[in-house]
Amino acid sequence: MGWNGLKNGELLGRAQIDFDVFVTGDRNLTFQQDLSRFDIAIVVLQAENIQLRYLLPLIPEVLSALPTLASGKVVYISAGN
């Protein structure tokens, strides 16, 4: 999308225009931004590492959570859920 280098606030601002859900591995995002001001749901993946092999096992839970997500809300998904 050409969004490399965007800071979190600007990134979320752009994402909310075209997307309903923002999926991230950035566990600090909730401390860095007031997420309630964005019209987008946030899914924070909590894995040992953000490498694909650690994130792939979380995808089924992400997919099952999608219908219940609401804008401005944050959902944490980890291997232990």
LINNOR-V163882 format. One record per helix or strand of 2 or more residues. SS is the DSSP state (H for helix, E for strand). FROM is the first residue (numbers start at 1). TO is the last residue. If there is no record, write none. Layout:
SS FROM TO
SS FROM TO
//
This chain:
H 8 18
E 21 24
H 29 32
H 35 37
E 41 46
H 52 68
E 74 78
//
